[in-house]
Amino acid sequence: MTDPAAGVDPSEPSIARVYDYLLGGTDNHAVDRAVGDYFLRDLPGSVEIAFANRRALVRAVGAMADDGLRQFVDLGSGLPTADNVHQVAQRHRPGARVVYVDNDPVVLAHGRALLAADDRTAVVQADLRAPEGIRDHPEVVGLIDFEEPVGLVFSAVLHHLDDDERPADLVRWWADRVPSGSLVYISHFRSGGNEETRLAQQKLQDTLGRGRWRTDEEITALFGDLELLQPGLVNCPLWRPDPAPGEAGSGERELTVWERMISCGLARKP
């Protein structure tokens, strides 16, 4: 049996596990909960960043599958939760294939346990900043045909790369290696130029050593020469929102300061 704790330092917080805690998951340690509790206690309402991001991801994957994509690579996937990428993709496009990539060994252990009976899905432990190793990984090559359009998912991960790690170059690297018709989804912390932004960014820098809120112009630049699809780069609740009355983005209420702090977009490779 795989030990989910293998290779994990319980004294160091993990981005994936903090996110899991904020979404109501249980695959986290006290040190992760301490970081999460700061946001829950001292920045009330900030957990909406995580929920707005997750809901937009579900809609985006559905849209990508409805557009005909049958294979996806989720880079920096985090821990399994409700409505994972493969579940959404396969609901819209039966037979869809998905590879999850994350550097956290807990993600690898829990993901493989969840997907043990699904031969169309794999979990790979790898560093996002080393794309060659991901692209050439046997499990990736075994599931993803890079001669056919691919859905690339960068959900709430590029803001954990500092400027000197060149996140735009990383997106370009992948975009250069997928064919025309491929789709690239990015969600990212959006700077509000306010005290809430400063406090949230400072907490992540102090505890995780990374976390960079970027402006609309900086986030848009991550897409490079890709064709940004409608509605463009917008706050996550406004990205093709479900029409249910009362839902954020349905036009019936204003977004909170926190919901405005996470934006996303979907682009196509011409």
N, C-alpha and C positions, 0 to 999 in steps of 0.2 A: 504494500500500500504506500502511495506517495505521501510524504509528510509535508503538509502545506507550509510548515514553519521552517523547512530546511533552507539554510542560507539566508535567513532573515535575522536582522539585528533588531530585537524588540525595543531597543533604546533609541532608535532612529525612526522618525515619522516617514511615512510613504505617501506620495501624492495619490496613488491609487486607493490606498486604504483610508485616507482622510476623505476622499470623495465618496467612497463606499459608506463611511459613517454618516456623512451629511445626507446621503440618499436613504438612510434608514437601514443600511446593511449591518451585518454582524462580523464580517471578516476584517477585523481591525484590532489594534492593540491600544493600551492605555495612552501611549504617547501620541497615537493618531487621534484619539478622542479628545485629548487635551488641545490639539490644534483646532479640531472641529468645534469644540465647545467655545473657543474664543469667538468664532464667527456666530455661533448660535446665541451666545450670551452678550457679547460686547458690540456686535454689529447685527442687531435684530433685523430679520428680513433678508439677510445676505444669503441664506440657504437657497433663496429663489434663483440665484445664479445657477446652481447645480440642477435644479428641477427644470428651469427654462431651457438649459442646454440639453438635457436628456430628452425632453419632449420634442425639441427641434430636430435632434438626431433621428428619432423615430420617424418623423415626417419626411426627413431628407432621404433616409434609406428607402422608405416606401416609394418616394418619387423617383429615385434612381432605378429601382426595380421595375416600376411601371414604365420607365423609359426604355426598358429592354435589357438592362444589365443583369447578368447572371453570375457575376463573380466580384468579390469585394476584398479589399485589404484594409483592415482597421488598425491604423498605426497609433500606438499608445492607447490601447483599448480600455485599460483599467479592469477592475474586477467584474465578473458576471453579475447582472442585476435583471430586473424585469424588462421584457422586450429588448433582448439583446439583438445585435445587428443581424445575426443569422436567423433569428426567429422572425424578425420583421421582413427581411429579404425573402425568406422561404414562404412567408404568408402571402406576399405579393407575387413571388416568382418561384413556384415549386422547383426544387432541384438546384437552387442558387448555392454557390460555394463561397465560403468565407474563411479568411485567415485572420486571426487576431494576433497582434504583436504588442508585447509589453516587456519591460525590463525587470518587473517585480516577480520574484519566484513564487509568491503567493498566487498571483494571477495565473501563472503556468499551472500550478497544482490544481487550483479550483476549476480553472477552465477545462483542463483535460478530464477532470472527473465529471464535469457537466456534459462534455461532448463525447464521452467514451463510445457511445453507440451511434454517433453521427459521422459517417465517413465523408461528408461533404464539408466538414468544418475542422479547422486545426488551430492550435494555439502555439505560438513560437515565442520563446524568451529571447529578446534581442534588444540592443540599444538603438533607439530611433535615429541616432546620429551616425550610425554605420549602415547606410542603406544597402550597400553591396552585399553584406552578409545576409540581410533579410531577403533581398531579391533572389539570391542564389541558394537560399536554404532549401534542403530537400523537400520539406513539407510544403513550402510555398510553391516550388516548382511542380510538386505533385498535384496541386489543386488549381493553381492559377495558370491559365493560358495567356501569356502576355502578347499573343498575336491577335487576341480578341479584346474588345473594350472592357475596361476594369473600372470599378468604383473605388476610388481612394478616399479614405476617411481620416481626417485629422480633427477629431472632435476634442476640443478643450485640451490640446496637447502642445501646440506650437507656442503658446504663451509661457510654457515652462522651459523654453529655449531662450537664452539671452541673445542679445544682438550679435555678439561675437561668435555665436554658434550658427549664425546665418540661416535662419529658418526659411527664408525665401529661396535660398539655393537648394534646400532640402526638397521643397515642393517641386521646384524646377527639375531636380534630378529624377524624381518619380514621373513627372509629367512627360519628360523626354523619353521615357522607357515604356510608355503605354501608347496604344494606337489611337487614331482619330476616333471620336465618339466616346472616349472614356470621360468619366465625370470625377471631379475633385470637390469634396465637401470640407469646409474649414469652419470651425467655430473657435472663438477667441475672446479673452477678456478685453473689454472695450473701456478705454479711459474716459471717465466722466469729467476729468479736470476738477474734481471736488475732494473733500476731506475723506469721504467714504473710499474713493479710489486709493488715496494715499495710505490709509490705515490698512486696507486689505492687502495691498501690494507689500507694505512693510512687514506685515505678519508672515506672509509666505516667504519673503526673502530671509527673515530672521529664523524661521523654523525649518524650511525646506531648502533654503539656499538658492531659490529660483522662483520666478513668477513675475511676468512682465506685462502690465496693462499697456495696450497700444491704441493709437488713434485710429479713426476710420481710414485715413489715408495710408497708415502703416499696415493695417490689416488687408486692405484692398491690394496693396502692393505684393502681398504674399501670393496672390493668384497669378502674378506675372502676366504673360501673354494669353492666358486662358480666357475663354469667353464667359463672362459672368452672366448667369441666367437670372431671369426675373424671380423675385423682386430686387435683385442685387444684394449688396451687403446691408443687412438690417439687424435690429435687435432680435434675438432668437424668438421671442413670442410673436413677432410680426412676420416671421418667415413662413409663408403659406399656412397661416393658422387654420385650425379646425373651426368650422363655423358655429360651434356650440355657443349659445347665448351665455354671456358672463365670462367666457374664457378670455384670457389675456390675448390681445390682438384681434378680438372679434369686433372692436370698435365701441364696446360698451363701457370701458373703463380706461383710465390712464395707467401706463406702466409705472412700476415703482422705480426708485433710483437704482435698485439692485438689478431689476430686469433689464434696465438700460445698460448694464455693465457687462453684458455678454451678447456678442453679435455673431452672425454666421452668413455664409453664402455658398452657393453651388455653382460650379463652373464646368464648362465642357471644353475638351481639347478639339479644336477644329480639324 
